[in-house]
Amino acid sequence: MARPFSRRLPWATGENALARAEAAARAAGQPLLDLTVSNPTQVGLPYPDEEIARAFADTAASPYQPAPFGLPGARAAVVGDYARRGVGLEASQVVLTASSSESYALLFKLLGDPGQRVLCPEPSYPLFEYLARLESLPPQPYRLRFDGSWHVDFDSLDLEGAAAIVLVSPNNPTGSFVSRDDFDRLAQLAAEHDLALIVDEVFADFPLSPAAGAVTTAAGRPSPALVFSLGGLSKSCGLPHLKLGWMAATGPPDLLREALAHLELIADTYLSVGTPVQLALPGLLQAGAAIRRRILERVRRNRRVLAESLGAHSPCTLLPAEAGWCAILRVPEIMSDEDWARTLLEKDGVLVQPGYFFDLAVGATLVLSLIVQEQVFAEGVARLLARLVAR
Ligand SMILES: Cc1ncc(COP(=O)(O)O)c(C=O)c1O
């Protein structure tokens, strides 16, 4: 029977084998060490609850003031946050949204017509695929190449007739910042093909060891093309539940003015950011600094534990990362990464993500979240390494 639904998404994807195995293990009451948790509010980190509550004090009583790009005080607070990262912006370049996912949705409406392709990096977190399809823009992957560090594979970039280029810097899960050379070349190509760059920088505040030529924020880099740099409370302050993201628009002045005028019309249609969170934003950004510090300390500690546990003679390799919350382990290719993940789940009670979830095509790889509570992480890693040795 015909169904009254759009075909924007392939709805009937079903659960994958690993998700089914996880559900079965949980249903059987098997205790699991979950090394995939990426929700910072669920990994036992202390939050400055009183400071957060103070930031919201009296905000609920405020009258509604619709503002397509956000309230002036909140936009100024984002300008202040970019200043913390060494970038000078005007408040007029800042657009508030409910999340970086929503920033993508608004930008895809601005930049693409249904059917036009959005160029998305591969490997990466499988979110943009859905965000693009939901705007009727088929995603088209371009590859990131690994030769000890990650680079844009320009040969895989098919720019003709595309709507936009998405860059994720630092990338999730590779942890790689785009290099200045790659960024400048992409920006030049984008300008030549009348395209804009969308640079997702939600993990930029979690540096591990950035390379000398890393672009730590595209908002501070001159570009002949329009550039939208995305950020938000979700990752940079560990506050995904408060639903506030932002974008900083830069580029040639005339184009920028026009882009912002169009974007204002789109944002005005939704007015999706709540007034209380906007009024609280200056206080939240301040409170968020402590949360960010704790997350970064944990990420660094867990990564160190992992590296030290591997030792010199391990059958697996920890791929280098410049930033972010993930570790990628290359494991022996005696079985697929999915089979490794299933074995670890079923025999050892350890949950990890197989690299193919992220289209990592560098042998068999497992992806571990580094924000997991320290003891859980250490025990999970110990079991994982014992399994690798035992096979
Ligand atoms: C690279 C990247 N960008 C964006 C998001 C979504 O962030 P938000 O919560 O702001 O929508 C995620 C979520 O994990 C992500 O990994």
PDBQT file of the ligand as one rigid body, heavy atoms in Angstrom, charges set to zero:
ROOT
HETATM    1  C1  LIG A 401      31.068  16.937  14.286  1.00  0.00    +0.000 C 
HETATM    2  C2  LIG A 401      29.700  17.150  14.879  1.00  0.00    +0.000 A 
HETATM    3  N1  LIG A 401      28.991  18.238  14.535  1.00  0.00    +0.000 NA
HETATM    4  C3  LIG A 401      27.787  18.480  15.063  1.00  0.00    +0.000 A 
HETATM    5  C4  LIG A 401      27.204  17.627  15.972  1.00  0.00    +0.000 A 
HETATM    6  C5  LIG A 401      25.858  17.961  16.524  1.00  0.00    +0.000 C 
HETATM    7  O1  LIG A 401      25.986  18.920  17.546  1.00  0.00    +0.000 OA
HETATM    8  P1  LIG A 401      24.709  19.674  18.137  1.00  0.00    +0.000 P 
HETATM    9  O2  LIG A 401      24.396  18.994  19.421  1.00  0.00    +0.000 OA
HETATM   10  O3  LIG A 401      25.182  21.089  18.364  1.00  0.00    +0.000 OA
HETATM   11  O4  LIG A 401      23.627  19.598  17.146  1.00  0.00    +0.000 OA
HETATM   12  C6  LIG A 401      27.888  16.458  16.323  1.00  0.00    +0.000 A 
HETATM   13  C7  LIG A 401      27.303  15.507  17.272  1.00  0.00    +0.000 C 
HETATM   14  O5  LIG A 401      27.948  14.636  17.811  1.00  0.00    +0.000 OA
HETATM   15  C8  LIG A 401      29.175  16.221  15.770  1.00  0.00    +0.000 A 
HETATM   16  O6  LIG A 401      29.869  15.119  16.079  1.00  0.00    +0.000 OA
ENDROOT
TORSDOF 0
